[in-house]
Amino acid sequence: MADTKDITLLIMAAGMGSRYGGMKQIDHVDDEGHKIIDFSIYDAIRAGFTKVVFVIKEENLAVFREEIGDRVSGHIKVEYAFQKLEDIPSGCLVPEGRIKPWGTAHAVLAARDLIDGPFAVINADDFYGGDAFRQAYDFLKSEAGGHYAMVGYELQNTLTENGTVSRGICSITSDGMLEEVVERTKIRGTADSSGAEYTLDDGSTWIPLASDSVASMNFWCFASDFMSRIGGFFERFMKDEVPANPEKAECYLPSVVSGLLSNGKCDVKVLRTSAKWHGITYKEDKPGLVEAIRDMKKEGIYPENF
């Protein structure tokens, strides 16, 4: 069993929120000046995590430390990793005109020198709820190579009324193990609010999805061996997929997991939660999040200040 001091929360915070229109990781979501990420860190500390690694852009280090890192460093160990476009395997080149980051798998890989034990991965701009962190920590306490987990949400609890979202749609066995996760980058609720649908052709056609489908919100739990496995997958991605789409191809974390699953290299337990996702994909999402946090404070789920 791993010592609790080795259990790390990795937070992917390198995105600048192009759809949102700013650095939403440092946007305040309550009257006390807290950010979404503050609630995740608070829940993680309560669950038992004792180290957090922020994956950010290097040019954002000063503002990120001032707004987030320095404030929480008195409660949990803090380290920073930088996601860099030029951080690619030897022999590979950054395609001319490439600006877009390499994706979530690459963001996790950026922290490879800072993590040597079991770890969880989350997005900086998603509100997951305390139950997710408790389940994740309990799973990670008994680390074993090749045995991973994913927190699964009901798709209907992860949608926004203000546009499309990207979700990993999951197939699950009868005993609660992940069979496959497929990244769908444009999902929306249906007009009658009874279901969901996604498009593969920028909205020309829409394909139905069950509203109770299990969705991945990029909350993963990994044993320490996962880092080395990402490296090999990312190298293949650079050589096989980037040439076909040099400016936009991305290596998604769910794709790495799916590849390992299909090859029998791991198993993934689905930690189901009925909690409602909250986040700010678009500016119009913020009022709903602010109201939800206000309600949770009234219910005593979170203190006014922490």
C-alpha positions in Angstrom: 0.0 0.0 0.0 1.3 3.4 -0.9 1.9 6.0 1.8 -0.6 8.8 1.7 2.2 11.4 1.2 2.7 9.9 -2.2 -0.9 10.3 -3.4 -1.0 13.4 -5.7 -3.7 15.4 -7.4 -2.6 16.6 -10.8 -4.6 19.6 -12.1 -4.6 20.4 -15.8 -4.7 24.2 -16.0 -2.7 25.0 -19.1 -5.8 25.9 -21.2 -6.7 29.6 -21.5 -10.4 28.9 -22.1 -10.7 30.1 -25.7 -14.5 29.5 -25.8 -14.9 31.3 -22.4 -12.7 34.2 -23.5 -10.1 34.4 -20.8 -8.1 32.6 -18.1 -11.2 31.1 -16.4 -9.0 29.2 -13.9 -8.6 32.4 -11.9 -12.1 33.8 -12.3 -14.0 34.2 -9.0 -17.2 32.2 -8.5 -18.4 33.4 -5.1 -18.5 36.6 -3.0 -15.4 35.5 -1.0 -13.2 35.4 -4.1 -12.8 31.6 -4.5 -12.2 30.0 -7.8 -13.5 26.6 -9.1 -10.0 25.2 -8.5 -10.1 26.2 -4.8 -13.1 24.0 -4.2 -11.4 21.0 -5.9 -8.3 21.5 -3.7 -10.4 21.9 -0.6 -12.2 18.7 -1.4 -9.0 16.9 -2.2 -7.4 17.9 1.1 -10.4 16.8 3.0 -10.3 13.4 1.2 -6.6 12.9 2.2 -4.5 14.1 -0.8 -1.3 15.8 0.4 0.3 17.0 -2.8 -0.9 18.9 -5.8 0.8 19.4 -9.2 -0.5 22.2 -11.4 0.2 21.8 -15.1 0.2 25.3 -16.6 1.8 27.4 -19.3 5.2 28.6 -18.1 4.3 32.3 -18.9 1.4 32.1 -16.5 3.5 30.9 -13.5 3.6 34.3 -11.7 -0.1 35.0 -11.9 -1.0 31.4 -11.1 1.2 31.3 -8.0 -0.2 34.6 -6.8 -3.8 33.8 -7.4 -3.8 30.1 -6.4 -0.5 28.3 -5.6 0.8 30.5 -2.8 -2.5 30.6 -1.0 -2.9 26.8 -0.8 0.7 25.9 -0.2 0.2 26.2 3.5 -2.3 23.4 3.4 -0.9 21.0 0.8 2.5 20.5 -1.0 2.5 22.4 -4.3 4.6 21.8 -7.5 4.3 23.1 -11.0 4.8 21.5 -14.4 4.8 23.3 -17.7 3.1 22.1 -20.8 5.3 23.2 -23.7 4.6 22.7 -27.4 8.3 21.8 -28.0 8.2 19.0 -25.4 8.0 16.2 -27.9 9.8 12.9 -28.5 13.3 13.0 -30.0 13.2 12.9 -33.8 9.8 14.7 -34.0 9.3 18.3 -35.0 6.6 20.9 -34.2 4.7 21.3 -37.5 4.9 24.8 -39.1 2.0 26.9 -38.0 1.2 24.7 -35.0 -0.1 26.8 -32.0 -2.6 24.5 -30.4 -1.4 22.4 -27.4 -1.0 18.6 -27.9 -4.0 17.6 -25.7 -4.7 16.2 -22.2 -2.5 13.2 -22.4 0.5 15.5 -23.2 -0.6 17.8 -20.2 -0.3 14.8 -17.9 3.0 13.7 -19.4 4.4 17.2 -18.7 4.4 16.3 -15.0 6.3 13.0 -15.4 9.3 14.2 -13.4 7.2 15.3 -10.4 5.1 12.2 -9.8 6.4 8.9 -8.6 3.4 7.3 -7.0 -0.4 7.0 -7.5 -2.2 10.1 -8.7 -5.5 11.5 -9.7 -6.0 13.8 -12.7 -8.7 16.5 -13.0 -9.4 19.6 -15.1 -8.9 23.0 -13.4 -12.2 24.4 -14.6 -14.6 21.6 -13.6 -16.4 21.4 -10.3 -16.5 17.7 -9.3 -17.9 17.6 -5.8 -16.5 16.1 -2.6 -17.8 12.5 -3.2 -15.5 12.2 -6.3 -12.4 13.0 -4.3 -13.3 10.7 -1.5 -13.8 7.8 -3.9 -10.6 8.6 -5.8 -8.5 8.8 -2.6 -9.9 5.5 -1.3 -9.1 3.8 -4.6 -5.6 5.2 -4.8 -4.7 4.1 -1.3 -4.3 0.6 -2.6 -2.3 1.3 -5.7 -1.5 -1.6 -8.0 0.2 -1.3 -11.5 -2.3 -1.6 -14.4 -5.3 -1.1 -12.1 -6.9 2.4 -12.7 -10.2 4.1 -12.0 -12.4 6.8 -13.5 -15.1 8.9 -11.9 -18.2 8.6 -14.0 -21.0 11.1 -14.2 -24.5 10.8 -15.8 -24.3 12.7 -19.1 -27.4 14.7 -18.4 -25.7 16.1 -15.3 -22.7 17.4 -17.3 -24.4 19.5 -20.0 -24.7 23.2 -20.5 -27.5 25.1 -22.0 -25.1 27.5 -23.7 -23.4 25.4 -26.3 -21.7 22.1 -27.0 -19.3 20.3 -24.7 -16.6 17.6 -25.0 -17.2 14.4 -23.0 -15.7 10.9 -23.0 -18.7 8.6 -23.5 -18.2 5.3 -21.7 -19.2 1.7 -22.2 -19.3 -0.2 -18.8 -19.4 -3.9 -18.0 -22.1 -5.4 -15.6 -19.5 -5.5 -12.8 -18.7 -1.8 -13.2 -15.5 -1.9 -15.2 -14.7 0.4 -18.1 -14.8 -1.3 -21.5 -14.2 1.8 -23.7 -14.3 5.5 -23.6 -14.8 7.5 -26.8 -14.2 11.2 -26.9 -17.1 13.2 -28.4 -16.1 16.8 -28.9 -19.5 18.4 -29.7 -22.4 17.2 -27.4 -25.5 19.2 -26.6 -28.9 18.6 -24.9 -31.8 18.0 -27.2 -34.4 20.7 -27.8 -37.0 19.0 -25.6 -34.4 18.5 -22.9 -35.1 14.7 -22.8 -31.8 13.5 -24.1 -28.5 14.4 -25.8 -26.9 14.3 -29.2 -23.5 14.8 -30.8 -22.2 15.8 -34.2 -19.2 14.7 -36.2 -19.7 17.1 -39.1 -20.0 20.5 -37.4 -23.7 20.3 -37.0 -24.9 19.1 -40.4 -26.2 15.9 -38.7 -26.8 15.0 -35.1 -26.5 11.5 -33.5 -28.7 10.6 -30.4 -27.1 9.8 -27.1 -28.9 8.4 -24.0 -29.1 11.1 -21.3 -28.0 8.6 -18.7 -24.9 7.6 -20.6 -21.8 7.5 -18.3 -19.6 10.5 -19.1 -15.9 11.0 -18.2 -15.1 14.4 -17.0 -11.4 13.7 -17.1 -11.3 12.7 -13.4 -8.9 9.7 -13.5 -7.0 7.7 -10.9 -3.8 6.1 -12.0 -1.0 3.9 -10.6 2.5 5.2 -11.0 3.2 3.0 -14.0 0.8 5.1 -16.1 3.3 7.8 -16.8 5.6 5.5 -18.7 2.7 4.2 -20.7 1.6 7.7 -21.8 5.1 8.3 -23.2 4.9 5.5 -25.6 1.4 6.3 -26.7 2.3 10.0 -27.3 5.3 9.1 -29.4 3.1 6.9 -31.6 0.6 9.8 -31.8 3.3 12.2 -33.0 4.5 9.8 -35.7 1.2 8.4 -36.9 -1.5 11.0 -36.3 0.1 14.5 -36.4 1.2 14.2 -40.1 -2.4 13.8 -41.2 -3.6 16.9 -39.1 -0.5 18.8 -38.2 -2.2 22.0 -36.8 -5.1 20.5 -34.8 -4.4 16.8 -33.9 -4.6 16.2 -30.1 -3.7 13.3 -27.9 -6.6 12.8 -25.5 -6.2 11.1 -22.1 -9.2 8.8 -22.8 -7.6 7.6 -26.0 -4.5 6.4 -24.0 -6.8 4.6 -21.6 -8.8 3.1 -24.4 -5.7 1.9 -26.1 -4.4 0.2 -23.0 -7.8 -1.4 -22.4 -8.1 -2.8 -25.9 -4.6 -4.3 -25.6 -5.4 -5.9 -22.2 -2.7 -3.8 -20.5 -5.0 -2.4 -17.7 -8.4 -2.4 -16.2 -10.4 0.6 -15.1 -13.0 0.7 -12.3 -15.8 3.2 -12.8 -16.5 5.1 -9.6 -20.1 6.2 -10.2 -21.4 9.5 -8.9 -24.9 11.1 -9.2 -23.5 14.5 -8.5 -24.2 17.3 -10.9 -21.2 18.7 -12.8 -20.6 22.4 -12.6 -18.2 24.4 -14.7 -17.7 27.4 -17.0 -17.3 26.3 -20.6 -18.9 29.6 -21.7 -19.3 33.0 -20.0 -23.1 32.3 -19.8 -22.4 29.3 -17.5 -21.1 31.4 -14.7 -24.4 32.6 -13.1 -25.6 29.1 -12.7 -22.3 28.0 -11.1 -22.4 30.9 -8.7 -25.9 30.1 -7.6 -25.1 26.4 -7.1 -22.1 27.3 -4.9 -24.2 29.7 -2.9 -26.8 26.9 -2.3 -24.1 24.5 -1.3 -22.8 26.9 1.3 -26.2 27.4 2.7 -26.5 23.6 3.0 -23.2 23.5 5.0 -21.4 21.5 2.3 -18.7 24.2 2.1 -17.8 27.0 4.6 -18.0 30.6 3.6 -14.2 30.9 3.8 -11.5 28.3 3.7 
